[in-house]
Amino acid sequence: MKIAICPGSFDPVTLGHLDIISRSCKLFDKVIVAVLVNPEKKTLFTVEERMELLRRCTKDLPGVEVGSFYGLLADYAKEKHATAVVRGLRALSDFEYEFQMALTNRQLNPNLETIFLATQAQNMFISSSIVKQIANFDGDVSGCVPNCIIKDIQKRVEESRRESL
């Protein structure tokens, strides 16, 4: 069985993320969408909430499993018997960082390959940070995230505003 990991923070999951995940499903028998646990990063959603949003967004994709990990991706891949990491590239600026991470992961786990998928043109501008910024100013995020999570984003942004007052 060919297993790949699509790692990320997914705070929140975007249409760009889903594009890479769904295309990965065509290449691998199993795709583990892995939420990185980083306690030092301030996120809009908790790890558990991000995993639930991902489950809702990927429920119709064959072979997708949603999980989370803390620590090194190379170690998580060994634990899950994954032989590939799939990363999306939006622009040339993404490549330098992603290439460095791919080489590091390969050094730590020689059986782990990194596959880069170029994003579709309509998703090149989308990032979780942009989504949060648009939502924070009550903008329309419908062209950036799956419809099934728009209300979750709006609700959380509103809660964050109330907490900061």
ChimeraX attribute file (.defattr): number of C-alpha atoms within 10 A of each C-alpha:
attribute: neighborCount
match mode: 1-to-1
recipient: residues
	/A:1	9
	/A:2	12
	/A:3	21
	/A:4	28
	/A:5	29
	/A:6	21
	/A:7	20
	/A:8	16
	/A:9	19
	/A:10	22
	/A:11	23
	/A:12	26
	/A:13	22
	/A:14	23
	/A:15	21
	/A:16	24
	/A:17	25
	/A:18	17
	/A:19	16
	/A:20	20
	/A:21	24
	/A:22	17
	/A:23	13
	/A:24	25
	/A:25	18
	/A:26	13
	/A:27	12
	/A:28	16
	/A:29	14
	/A:30	19
	/A:31	27
	/A:32	24
	/A:33	24
	/A:34	22
	/A:35	22
	/A:36	18
	/A:37	16
	/A:38	13
	/A:39	10
	/A:40	6
	/A:41	8
	/A:42	9
	/A:43	14
	/A:44	17
	/A:45	18
	/A:46	13
	/A:47	21
	/A:48	13
	/A:49	14
	/A:50	22
	/A:51	24
	/A:52	14
	/A:53	21
	/A:54	25
	/A:55	17
	/A:56	13
	/A:57	19
	/A:58	18
	/A:59	12
	/A:60	10
	/A:61	16
	/A:62	13
	/A:63	17
	/A:64	25
	/A:65	17
	/A:66	19
	/A:67	19
	/A:68	18
	/A:69	17
	/A:70	13
	/A:71	10
	/A:72	11
	/A:73	21
	/A:74	22
	/A:75	15
	/A:76	16
	/A:77	22
	/A:78	13
	/A:79	9
	/A:80	12
	/A:81	16
	/A:82	21
	/A:83	19
	/A:84	20
	/A:85	23
	/A:86	22
	/A:87	25
	/A:88	20
	/A:89	18
	/A:90	19
	/A:91	12
	/A:92	8
	/A:93	9
	/A:94	12
	/A:95	15
	/A:96	11
	/A:97	10
	/A:98	16
	/A:99	14
	/A:100	11
	/A:101	14
	/A:102	21
	/A:103	15
	/A:104	14
	/A:105	21
	/A:106	15
	/A:107	12
	/A:108	14
	/A:109	16
	/A:110	12
	/A:111	15
	/A:112	22
	/A:113	17
	/A:114	19
	/A:115	15
	/A:116	16
	/A:117	16
	/A:118	15
	/A:119	19
	/A:120	13
	/A:121	9
	/A:122	11
	/A:123	17
	/A:124	13
	/A:125	12
	/A:126	18
	/A:127	21
	/A:128	20
	/A:129	12
	/A:130	13
	/A:131	22
	/A:132	19
	/A:133	14
	/A:134	14
	/A:135	19
	/A:136	16
	/A:137	9
	/A:138	12
	/A:139	12
	/A:140	13
	/A:141	19
	/A:142	14
	/A:143	13
	/A:144	22
	/A:145	23
	/A:146	18
	/A:147	13
	/A:148	11
	/A:149	18
	/A:150	16
	/A:151	10
	/A:152	15
	/A:153	20
	/A:154	18
	/A:155	13
	/A:156	15
	/A:157	20
	/A:158	14
	/A:159	12
	/A:160	13
	/A:161	11
	/A:162	9
	/A:163	8
	/A:164	6
	/A:165	5
